[in-house]
């Protein structure tokens, strides 16, 4: 039995559908991220789980118990908001203790639980300080300790790291994951940052237009995106319009004058497709020795990598290469591009379709 289960959960605001038919199961101890752009329905989904927004239709279950219409303050869930929502007039210790006081926990036990929670987030030395005396990362840790101290069955995180600078945000991603693994609390996080979701989640729910378009392990989402949107939202991708030219163990895809053989993905002959290759899977090589020749239009230095825009006869292609000490190509230089067959992905040309939709509709020959 799934620990947290959403079945057909839908949310309307008037005639506007914010979340449509969300089906999601979260296992005990799992870390799941809801990932997508602003307005995709991820925060609304989290708020329905928390009980802050009523469900228009569908059901939410926790440990087999229907909590769809249970009041938020009786669900017992731990919540960390984007703004942290700390009480400015209370010390760190009092902020963390607040939820326990509301539960009428004896003072001695409360003090011990607060001490353990602050130890978990490495803030024991700051127990008597006020939020204004803390850095952004420290305030984020206080909010996390306050949510965990009540030992919630589920921890809900609403963009918890978005107010931090880039360096601190990266550090806190891994600290958050370490704390979650140590405590073992089932966690659902909302984020619009794909690198954040991919680095610390057990599974990722990619949302677009109120719907979950792919639910999978981070590596699968990145390496096997189901739609054009996912392939470009989760990382970068080169997308080339093509058409299936034949079937067999390999499928030939015609892209202008370029023919690419890929593993048979089940598309019928003549089907319009998108050929997708990640920039880091492409290599620059000597002219005439790759799949296609081109010219470096622009280059961008990214520290550990170089990003090239290479102009070719089938369109501009992005190529990401390591800054490994070899001389970088100059803009205007002639080059060729190659990539391994197994790094090529085929997607439906229809932006609203998924690979599964196309195959289910009878595109398989």
Residue pairs with C-beta under 8 A, 6 or more apart in sequence:
1 63
1 64
2 25
2 26
2 27
2 61
3 26
3 27
3 28
3 29
3 30
3 62
3 63
3 153
3 154
3 186
4 24
4 25
4 26
4 49
4 60
4 61
4 62
4 154
4 186
4 188
5 24
5 25
5 26
5 59
5 60
5 61
5 62
6 22
6 23
6 24
6 25
6 45
6 49
6 58
6 59
6 60
7 23
7 58
7 59
7 60
7 61
8 21
8 22
8 23
8 57
8 58
8 59
9 19
9 21
9 22
9 23
9 45
9 48
9 55
9 57
9 58
9 59
9 60
10 17
10 19
10 20
10 21
10 22
10 55
10 56
10 57
10 58
11 17
11 18
11 19
11 41
11 44
11 45
11 48
11 53
11 55
11 56
12 18
12 56
17 210
18 41
18 44
18 210
19 41
19 44
19 45
19 48
19 210
19 211
20 41
20 209
20 210
20 211
21 58
21 211
22 41
22 45
22 58
22 211
22 212
23 212
24 32
24 205
24 212
24 215
26 32
26 154
26 186
26 188
27 186
28 186
29 184
29 185
29 186
30 186
30 187
30 202
30 203
31 177
31 180
31 187
31 189
31 200
31 201
31 202
31 203
32 187
32 188
32 189
32 201
32 202
32 203
32 204
32 205
33 188
33 189
33 190
33 191
33 196
33 197
33 200
33 201
33 203
33 204
33 205
34 42
34 45
34 46
34 188
34 189
34 190
34 191
34 205
34 207
35 42
35 191
35 192
35 194
35 197
35 204
35 205
35 206
35 207
35 234
36 42
36 192
36 206
36 207
36 208
36 233
37 192
37 208
37 233
38 192
40 207
40 208
40 209
40 210
41 207
41 209
41 210
41 211
42 190
42 191
42 192
42 205
42 207
43 158
43 159
43 190
44 53
45 190
45 207
46 156
46 158
46 188
46 190
47 53
48 54
48 55
48 60
49 60
49 77
49 154
49 156
49 188
50 72
50 75
50 77
50 79
50 156
51 67
51 70
51 71
51 72
51 73
51 75
51 77
52 72
54 69
55 68
55 69
58 68
59 66
59 68
60 66
60 67
60 68
61 67
61 68
62 75
62 153
62 154
63 153
67 75
76 150
76 152
76 153
77 152
77 153
77 154
77 155
77 156
78 147
78 148
78 150
78 152
78 154
78 155
78 156
78 185
79 147
79 155
79 156
79 157
79 158
80 140
80 143
80 144
80 147
80 155
80 156
80 157
80 158
80 160
81 143
81 158
81 160
82 158
82 159
82 160
82 162
82 163
83 163
84 131
84 139
84 140
84 142
84 143
84 163
85 143
86 95
86 131
86 139
86 142
86 143
86 146
87 94
87 95
87 98
87 131
88 130
88 131
88 132
89 130
90 98
90 130
90 131
91 127
91 128
91 129
91 130
92 118
92 123
92 126
92 127
92 128
92 129
92 130
92 131
92 134
92 142
93 114
93 118
93 127
93 128
95 131
95 142
95 146
96 114
96 117
96 118
96 142
96 145
96 146
96 149
97 110
97 111
97 114
97 149
98 146
99 146
99 149
99 150
100 109
100 110
100 113
100 114
100 149
100 150
101 110
103 150
105 113
113 149
114 127
114 145
114 149
115 124
115 127
116 149
117 145
117 146
117 148
117 149
118 124
118 126
118 127
118 145
120 145
120 148
120 179
120 182
120 183
121 141
121 142
121 144
121 145
121 175
121 179
122 141
123 138
123 141
123 142
123 145
126 133
126 134
126 138
131 139
131 142
134 142
135 168
136 163
136 164
136 165
136 168
137 164
137 168
137 171
137 172
140 160
140 161
140 163
140 164
140 172
141 175
143 160
144 160
144 176
144 179
147 155
148 155
148 179
148 183
148 185
152 185
153 185
153 186
154 185
154 186
154 187
154 188
155 180
155 185
155 186
155 187
155 188
156 187
156 188
156 189
157 176
157 187
157 188
157 189
157 190
158 189
158 190
159 190
159 191
159 192
160 176
160 189
161 169
161 172
161 173
161 176
161 191
161 193
161 196
162 191
162 192
162 193
164 172
169 196
173 196
173 199
173 200
174 199
174 200
176 200
177 199
177 200
180 187
189 197
189 201
191 197
194 233
194 234
194 235
197 204
197 218
198 204
198 218
198 221
198 222
198 234
199 218
201 218
202 217
203 215
203 216
203 217
203 218
204 214
204 215
204 216
204 217
204 218
204 221
204 234
205 212
205 214
205 215
206 212
206 213
206 214
206 215
206 221
206 230
206 233
206 234
207 213
208 227
208 229
208 230
208 233
213 226
213 227
213 229
213 230
213 354
214 221
214 225
214 226
214 227
214 230
214 354
216 224
221 230
221 234
222 234
222 235
223 345
224 345
225 231
225 234
225 237
225 276
225 345
225 347
226 347
226 354
226 355
226 356
227 347
227 348
227 351
227 353
227 354
227 355
228 239
228 274
228 347
228 348
228 351
229 351
231 237
231 239
231 274
231 276
231 345
231 347
232 239
235 278
236 278
236 279
236 318
236 320
237 276
237 277
237 278
237 279
238 276
238 277
238 278
238 279
238 282
238 317
238 318
239 274
239 275
239 276
239 347
240 255
240 274
240 275
240 276
240 314
240 315
241 255
241 272
241 273
241 274
241 275
241 349
242 253
242 254
242 255
242 260
242 272
242 273
242 274
242 275
243 253
243 254
243 270
243 271
243 272
243 273
244 251
244 252
244 253
244 267
244 268
244 269
244 270
244 271
244 273
245 251
245 252
245 253
245 254
245 259
245 269
246 252
246 269
247 264
247 268
247 269
247 365
248 264
249 263
249 264
250 261
250 262
250 263
250 264
251 261
251 262
251 263
251 264
251 265
251 267
251 346
252 259
252 260
252 261
253 259
253 260
253 261
253 262
253 273
253 275
253 346
255 275
255 314
256 313
256 314
257 313
257 314
258 291
258 292
258 313
258 314
260 275
260 291
260 344
261 341
262 275
262 341
262 344
262 345
262 346
263 341
263 342
263 344
265 346
265 355
266 359
266 363
266 364
266 365
267 273
267 346
267 358
267 363
267 364
268 363
268 364
268 365
269 365
271 349
271 358
271 363
272 349
272 350
273 346
273 347
273 348
273 349
274 346
274 347
274 348
274 349
275 344
275 345
275 346
276 344
276 345
276 346
276 347
277 339
277 343
277 344
277 345
278 320
278 343
279 307
279 317
279 318
279 319
279 320
280 305
280 320
281 339
281 340
281 343
282 317
282 318
282 319
282 320
282 337
282 338
282 339
283 290
283 319
283 321
283 337
283 338
283 339
284 308
284 310
284 319
284 321
284 329
284 335
284 336
284 337
285 335
285 336
285 337
285 338
286 335
286 336
287 293
287 334
287 335
287 336
288 336
289 336
289 338
290 336
290 337
290 338
291 336
291 337
291 338
291 339
292 312
292 313
292 314
292 336
292 337
293 312
293 334
293 335
293 336
293 337
294 310
294 311
294 312
294 313
294 317
294 334
294 335
294 336
294 337
295 310
295 311
295 332
295 333
295 334
295 335
296 308
296 309
296 310
296 311
296 329
296 330
296 331
296 332
296 333
296 335
297 309
297 310
297 311
297 316
297 331
298 308
298 309
298 331
299 306
299 307
299 308
299 309
299 328
299 329
299 330
299 331
300 306
300 307
300 308
301 323
301 328
302 323
303 323
304 322
304 323
305 320
305 321
305 322
305 323
306 320
306 321
306 322
306 323
306 328
306 329
307 318
307 319
307 320
308 318
308 319
308 320
308 321
308 329
309 316
309 317
309 318
310 316
310 317
310 318
310 319
310 335
310 337
312 337
317 337
319 337
329 335
346 355
347 355
348 354
348 355
348 357
348 358
350 358
